[in-house]
Amino acid sequence: NPKKSAFSAWKARLREGVPPEAMLDGVRRYARYLAATGKTGTEFVQRATTFFGPDRNFENPWLLPVSGTNNQRCVNHISEPDNEIPPGFRG
């Protein structure tokens, strides 16, 4: 049962002295990350057993992706056609 193993992982972290609020903060960060990357409800969401497991993924920063950088172009922009034939391709 995934809930049982997830709860076991949660209790193991509590026994190690991890405050519940630290784990809940990790859940909140991860939820924001999933929403920002469009992965909520997909097969890429970690199971709670893994998230609270010995690797302590709840401690990851789960940084949100940076958007709007200057090296990205708008996906709705249509570029002007290039009507020139490069010198190496002229017959």
N, C-alpha and C positions, 0 to 999 in steps of 0.2 A: 504494500500500500504506500503510494508516494507521500501521502500526508503524514503517515506514521514515521517514515524515514526522515522527512523534512523536520518534523517536530523533534526527533532524536538529534538531528544535527543542531537545531536551535538550542536544545538543552545542553548539548556538549559545549557549545560556545559560552553559554551561561556559566557552566562549571569551570571554564577556563578564565572566567572573570570578565567576559565581554559584557558591557552594559546593554540592556535591551534597546535603549535609545540609539546606540551606535549602529545596531543592526537595522533598526527601522529607518535611520537616516540613510543607510545604504540602499534600502528598498526604495526610498523616495528618489534618490539620485538615479538609480537604475530605471525606475519608471519614467522619469523625465528623459533619460537617454533613449529608451525604447520609443517613446513618443516622437522625439526629435528625429530619429533615424527611420521611422516608419516600420519598426519591427514588432510593435505591440500586436499580440495575438498570432504571431508567426511561429514557425518551428525553430526560430533562432533565440527565443526567450529561454533563459536558463531555468531549470527546475529548481525549486526551493532547496532540495537536498544538496544540489551542487552549490547554490548561492550561499548557503549557510554552512557548507561543508568545511573540511580541514584547510582548503585553500583560501578560505575566508574572502570570497569574491565580494562580499558586502563592503569590504574596506576599499575596493577600487574607487577611483575618483569618478568614473563614468562621465567624462567630460563631454559636453555637447559639441557636435561638429560645428566648425566655423563656417559661416556662409557669407556670401557677398564679397569674397576676396576679389582683388583686381584682375587676377589671371583667369577668371571664369567669365564666360560670355552668357548673355541671356539666351535661354533655349528657344525663345519665341522670335529671336532676331533672325531675319533672312539676309544673308550676305549678298552683296552685289556680285553679279556674274563676272568672271574674268574672261574677257574676250581676246586676250593676247595669247599668241602661241609662242612658247619659249623658244629661243634661238636653236637649241639642240633638236627640236622637233619639227622644224620647218623643212619642207621638201624641196 
